[in-house]
Amino acid sequence: MMSDNCIFCRMAGNPDLPHLVYADGLTMAFIDLRQFHPGHTIIMPRRHYQDVRELDYETGAALMATVARITRAVSTAFPSEGISLWHSIGPAAFQEVPHLHIHVHPRKTNDDVLRVYPSTPPTPDWSILRERAAAVRACLTELGSQNQQEFGKANQQVQPIAGKPGSG
C-alpha cells in the first residue's frame, strides 16, 4: 500500500533515483539529501508504514537485513569513528517524514549530531526497573496473543522472559 501524500512512497515507485543505493522487493536505501557527514543513508520499506509499530514480520525481517547490509557498506565506504542508527516516531521525537525509515549515520567523536541524553540521566533503583520491566512484559504477553495470527510461528519463537534482573 502506498500513500499519495508521502514523499517516500513516491520515491519507492521510482527506480531511477540518482541517490538510490539498494532496492529489493520489500526495502530500499538511498543517500540522504542532507549530508552532515558523508554517507548518511536512509533505509525504508517500500510499502507505507508510518512507524515500526505497524510493521509486519516479513517486512520487519527484510528491513533489518537491509539495515545490517547497508551499515556494513556505509562503514566501508565512509570510514568513521562510529555509526548511529535511528528511527523517530512522532513530533516529540522529531519524525520529519511519516513513513518508517531508519537512518544510518557515520559519526565523528563529539560531533553532537545525535545525543541520546542532553545530560547524564538518573539511574533508578532495581525496584523501579523491575516495575518497568514487568509493565513491558505484560504488554508483550497481551500483544503476543493479539498478533498470533499475523506473525504465526515466528511469534512463538520470541517469548517474553519472566523473572528478575540478575537472577539466573
Residue frames as qw, qx, qy, qz and C-alpha x, y, z in Angstrom:
[[0.000, 0.890, 0.456, 0.000, 0.00, 0.00, 0.00],
 [0.419, 0.166, 0.019, 0.893, 1.30, 3.44, -0.93],
 [0.052, -0.781, -0.419, 0.460, 0.28, 6.87, 0.24],
 [0.452, 0.719, 0.289, 0.441, -0.17, 9.55, -2.43],
 [0.152, -0.969, 0.034, -0.190, 0.86, 12.25, 0.05],
 [0.745, -0.566, 0.265, 0.234, 4.11, 10.56, 1.11],
 [0.270, 0.826, -0.456, -0.192, 7.39, 11.63, -0.50],
 [0.295, -0.411, 0.862, 0.039, 9.00, 8.30, 0.44],
 [0.683, 0.324, 0.638, -0.143, 6.16, 6.34, -1.20],
 [0.552, 0.809, -0.048, -0.199, 6.70, 8.33, -4.38],
 [0.016, 0.717, -0.689, -0.104, 10.41, 7.55, -4.17],
 [0.582, -0.131, 0.798, -0.088, 9.65, 3.84, -3.68],
 [0.717, 0.532, 0.439, -0.104, 7.96, 3.82, -7.08],
 [0.387, 0.886, -0.233, -0.106, 10.90, 5.45, -8.88],
 [0.939, -0.104, 0.141, 0.295, 13.69, 3.01, -9.87],
 [0.600, 0.555, 0.028, 0.576, 15.74, 5.84, -11.40],
 [0.378, -0.925, -0.014, 0.043, 16.57, 7.81, -8.25],
 [0.509, 0.701, -0.390, 0.313, 20.08, 9.20, -8.68],
 [0.143, -0.590, 0.633, -0.481, 20.88, 8.66, -4.98],
 [0.942, -0.150, -0.029, -0.300, 19.47, 5.10, -4.78],
 [0.143, -0.605, 0.778, -0.087, 21.89, 2.72, -3.08],
 [0.021, -0.028, 0.999, -0.014, 19.92, -0.53, -2.85],
 [0.648, 0.038, 0.057, -0.759, 16.46, -1.91, -3.59],
 [0.000, -0.024, -0.996, -0.086, 14.76, -5.26, -3.31],
 [0.253, -0.452, -0.733, -0.440, 11.12, -6.30, -3.31],
 [0.452, -0.710, -0.533, 0.089, 10.43, -5.03, 0.22],
 [0.423, -0.766, -0.063, 0.480, 13.04, -2.41, 1.07],
 [0.568, 0.673, 0.048, 0.471, 15.19, 0.30, -0.40],
 [0.537, -0.613, -0.067, 0.575, 18.05, 2.54, 0.67],
 [0.432, 0.762, 0.152, 0.459, 19.19, 5.92, -0.58],
 [0.441, 0.018, -0.252, 0.861, 21.71, 8.59, 0.33],
 [0.098, -0.793, -0.482, 0.361, 20.01, 11.24, 2.46],
 [0.348, 0.809, 0.185, 0.436, 19.76, 14.62, 0.75],
 [0.250, -0.906, 0.242, -0.240, 21.27, 16.18, 3.89],
 [0.872, 0.147, -0.334, 0.328, 24.86, 15.06, 4.49],
 [0.407, -0.884, 0.209, -0.094, 26.15, 16.33, 7.84],
 [0.415, -0.501, 0.724, 0.227, 28.71, 13.54, 7.46],
 [0.458, 0.376, -0.623, -0.510, 29.33, 11.80, 4.12],
 [0.253, 0.042, -0.964, -0.064, 27.45, 8.53, 3.74],
 [0.381, 0.135, 0.572, -0.714, 24.29, 9.33, 5.75],
 [0.257, -0.046, -0.825, -0.501, 21.85, 6.80, 4.28],
 [0.590, -0.014, 0.345, -0.729, 18.14, 6.16, 4.78],
 [0.123, -0.017, -0.974, -0.190, 16.62, 2.68, 4.65],
 [0.519, 0.093, 0.289, -0.799, 12.87, 2.15, 4.39],
 [0.468, 0.265, 0.843, 0.014, 10.23, -0.37, 3.48],
 [0.021, 0.146, 0.566, 0.811, 8.72, 0.20, 0.05],
 [0.297, -0.623, -0.682, -0.241, 5.23, -0.20, 1.50],
 [0.120, -0.604, 0.140, -0.776, 3.90, 2.68, 3.58],
 [0.613, -0.501, -0.557, 0.251, 4.14, 2.19, 7.33],
 [0.122, -0.937, 0.018, -0.326, 4.03, 5.28, 9.48],
 [0.163, -0.710, 0.627, -0.275, 6.39, 3.74, 12.03],
 [0.226, 0.281, -0.931, 0.062, 7.80, 0.47, 13.31],
 [0.410, 0.045, 0.703, -0.579, 4.70, -0.28, 15.42],
 [0.729, 0.399, 0.069, -0.551, 2.72, -1.00, 12.21],
 [0.259, 0.545, -0.750, -0.271, 5.31, -3.31, 10.69],
 [0.969, -0.007, -0.034, -0.245, 4.53, -6.92, 9.73],
 [0.775, -0.443, 0.412, 0.184, 7.02, -9.68, 10.50],
 [0.797, 0.331, 0.324, 0.388, 8.18, -10.36, 6.92],
 [0.302, 0.860, 0.016, 0.411, 8.87, -6.70, 6.15],
 [0.463, -0.846, 0.249, -0.089, 10.47, -6.19, 9.55],
 [0.843, -0.237, 0.383, 0.295, 12.89, -9.05, 8.97],
 [0.651, 0.537, 0.253, 0.473, 13.72, -7.77, 5.49],
 [0.001, -0.958, 0.039, -0.285, 14.19, -4.23, 6.81],
 [0.593, -0.726, 0.341, 0.070, 16.65, -5.35, 9.49],
 [0.836, 0.060, 0.373, 0.399, 18.58, -7.46, 6.98],
 [0.442, 0.750, 0.156, 0.467, 18.86, -4.40, 4.74],
 [0.298, -0.933, 0.150, -0.134, 19.91, -2.24, 7.71],
 [0.768, -0.449, 0.374, 0.260, 22.74, -4.67, 8.50],
 [0.738, 0.335, 0.360, 0.463, 23.85, -4.87, 4.88],
 [0.235, 0.875, 0.103, 0.410, 23.79, -1.10, 4.30],
 [0.475, -0.860, 0.188, -0.002, 25.51, -0.38, 7.62],
 [0.800, -0.219, 0.375, 0.413, 28.40, -2.65, 6.61],
 [0.574, 0.544, 0.317, 0.523, 28.64, -0.95, 3.21],
 [0.043, -0.958, -0.032, -0.282, 28.49, 2.59, 4.65],
 [0.662, -0.689, 0.241, 0.172, 31.16, 1.65, 7.24],
 [0.760, 0.000, 0.398, 0.514, 33.46, 0.50, 4.46],
 [0.411, 0.674, 0.323, 0.522, 32.76, 3.32, 2.00],
 [0.067, -0.812, 0.075, -0.574, 32.89, 6.09, 4.62],
 [0.628, -0.122, -0.602, 0.478, 35.21, 5.13, 7.50],
 [0.281, -0.738, 0.005, -0.613, 34.17, 6.91, 10.68],
 [0.026, 0.341, -0.743, 0.575, 34.63, 6.78, 14.43],
 [0.283, 0.208, 0.826, -0.440, 31.14, 5.36, 14.94],
 [0.207, -0.244, -0.651, -0.688, 27.70, 4.94, 13.41],
 [0.355, 0.150, 0.552, -0.739, 24.28, 5.89, 14.72],
 [0.148, -0.305, -0.835, -0.434, 21.14, 4.06, 13.66],
 [0.159, 0.245, 0.552, -0.781, 17.84, 5.70, 14.47],
 [0.134, -0.465, -0.727, -0.488, 14.12, 5.72, 13.80],
 [0.099, 0.043, 0.378, -0.919, 11.94, 8.50, 15.20],
 [0.122, -0.518, -0.825, -0.191, 8.23, 8.18, 15.98],
 [0.165, -0.850, -0.497, 0.044, 6.09, 11.30, 16.25],
 [0.160, 0.894, -0.011, 0.419, 6.69, 15.03, 16.64],
 [0.558, -0.798, 0.224, -0.041, 8.32, 14.78, 20.08],
 [0.792, -0.233, 0.430, 0.365, 10.99, 12.55, 18.52],
 [0.080, 0.676, -0.337, -0.650, 11.35, 14.88, 15.51],
 [0.545, 0.248, 0.756, 0.263, 9.95, 12.46, 12.94],
 [0.096, 0.459, -0.215, -0.857, 10.00, 14.55, 9.77],
 [0.474, 0.147, -0.619, -0.609, 8.56, 12.11, 7.23],
 [0.684, -0.140, 0.492, -0.520, 5.66, 9.93, 8.43],
 [0.897, 0.287, -0.307, -0.136, 6.98, 6.83, 6.62],
 [0.843, -0.468, 0.222, 0.146, 9.03, 4.30, 8.58],
 [0.648, 0.651, -0.284, 0.275, 12.71, 4.83, 7.86],
 [0.783, -0.531, 0.034, 0.321, 15.99, 4.13, 9.59],
 [0.221, 0.925, -0.305, 0.050, 18.97, 6.44, 9.38],
 [0.888, -0.116, 0.002, 0.445, 22.50, 5.03, 9.06],
 [0.091, 0.978, -0.078, 0.173, 24.71, 7.95, 10.01],
 [0.742, 0.161, -0.310, 0.572, 28.52, 7.83, 10.15],
 [0.403, -0.906, -0.126, -0.028, 29.77, 9.70, 13.22],
 [0.462, 0.491, -0.398, 0.622, 32.79, 11.62, 14.46],
 [0.483, -0.371, -0.588, 0.531, 33.68, 11.97, 18.13],
 [0.122, -0.522, -0.335, 0.775, 31.90, 14.94, 19.77],
 [0.079, 0.206, 0.532, 0.817, 30.00, 15.88, 16.60],
 [0.235, 0.270, 0.500, -0.788, 26.75, 16.41, 18.58],
 [0.309, -0.046, -0.649, -0.694, 24.67, 15.10, 15.67],
 [0.725, -0.377, -0.396, -0.418, 22.54, 12.91, 17.87],
 [0.019, 0.326, -0.758, 0.564, 22.88, 12.61, 21.60],
 [0.420, -0.356, -0.832, -0.072, 20.84, 10.06, 23.49],
 [0.393, -0.766, -0.449, 0.240, 20.61, 12.28, 26.59],
 [0.186, 0.885, -0.053, 0.424, 21.36, 16.00, 26.94],
 [0.148, -0.656, 0.604, -0.426, 22.99, 15.22, 30.31],
 [0.213, 0.113, -0.956, 0.167, 23.60, 12.18, 32.49],
 [0.622, -0.395, -0.339, -0.585, 20.20, 10.67, 33.36],
 [0.517, -0.455, 0.564, -0.457, 19.31, 9.33, 36.80],
 [0.423, 0.117, -0.893, -0.099, 19.63, 5.60, 37.43],
 [0.704, -0.404, 0.004, -0.584, 16.51, 4.33, 39.23],
 [0.368, -0.375, 0.818, -0.235, 16.86, 1.61, 41.87],
 [0.053, 0.052, -0.963, -0.259, 16.16, -2.02, 40.97],
 [0.249, 0.435, 0.777, -0.380, 12.58, -1.95, 42.31],
 [0.376, 0.669, 0.038, -0.640, 11.62, 0.74, 39.80],
 [0.212, 0.437, -0.735, -0.473, 13.45, -1.03, 36.97],
 [0.121, 0.114, 0.985, -0.045, 11.64, -4.29, 37.87],
 [0.353, 0.574, 0.520, -0.525, 8.26, -2.49, 37.78],
 [0.356, 0.651, -0.275, -0.611, 9.02, -1.01, 34.37],
 [0.099, 0.267, -0.913, -0.291, 10.23, -4.36, 33.03],
 [0.239, 0.292, 0.892, -0.251, 7.05, -6.03, 34.36],
 [0.407, 0.634, 0.223, -0.619, 4.89, -3.43, 32.59],
 [0.337, 0.540, -0.575, -0.514, 6.63, -4.09, 29.26],
 [0.025, -0.088, 0.994, 0.056, 6.45, -7.89, 29.76],
 [0.370, 0.433, 0.689, -0.448, 2.70, -7.62, 30.43],
 [0.460, 0.663, -0.080, -0.585, 2.25, -5.70, 27.18],
 [0.166, 0.414, -0.828, -0.339, 4.38, -8.24, 25.30],
 [0.213, 0.144, 0.954, -0.153, 2.13, -11.02, 26.56],
 [0.423, 0.607, 0.436, -0.512, -1.00, -9.11, 25.55],
 [0.371, 0.675, -0.356, -0.528, 0.41, -8.11, 22.17],
 [0.069, -0.281, 0.937, 0.196, 1.68, -11.65, 21.60],
 [0.348, 0.347, 0.854, -0.170, -1.81, -13.07, 21.80],
 [0.401, 0.741, 0.182, -0.507, -3.23, -10.26, 19.65],
 [0.285, 0.705, -0.502, -0.412, -0.56, -10.74, 16.98],
 [0.595, -0.167, 0.785, 0.032, -0.57, -14.54, 16.93],
 [0.709, 0.544, 0.449, -0.023, -2.47, -14.75, 13.66],
 [0.346, 0.917, -0.171, -0.103, -0.38, -12.06, 11.97],
 [0.001, -0.743, 0.669, 0.004, 3.02, -13.39, 12.99],
 [0.933, 0.085, -0.289, -0.196, 2.16, -17.07, 13.26],
 [0.929, -0.127, -0.201, 0.283, 5.02, -19.42, 14.03],
 [0.452, 0.464, -0.245, 0.721, 7.64, -16.66, 14.11],
 [0.361, -0.663, 0.135, -0.642, 5.84, -15.03, 17.04],
 [0.915, -0.379, -0.101, -0.091, 6.04, -18.29, 19.01],
 [0.793, 0.197, -0.257, 0.516, 9.83, -18.20, 18.78],
 [0.168, 0.388, -0.285, 0.860, 10.06, -14.91, 20.67],
 [0.538, -0.620, -0.569, -0.047, 8.66, -15.22, 24.16],
 [0.167, -0.818, 0.221, -0.503, 8.75, -12.59, 26.90],
 [0.508, 0.132, -0.735, 0.429, 11.00, -13.52, 29.79],
 [0.599, -0.732, -0.221, -0.237, 9.91, -13.75, 33.39],
 [0.785, -0.241, -0.267, 0.505, 11.98, -13.19, 36.46],
 [0.254, -0.940, -0.012, 0.225, 14.14, -10.51, 37.95],
 [0.463, 0.795, -0.347, 0.180, 17.22, -8.79, 36.58],
 [0.010, 0.641, -0.708, 0.297, 20.36, -10.52, 37.70],
 [0.742, -0.188, 0.564, -0.311, 18.62, -13.76, 38.66],
 [0.916, 0.377, 0.057, -0.125, 19.89, -16.75, 36.83]]
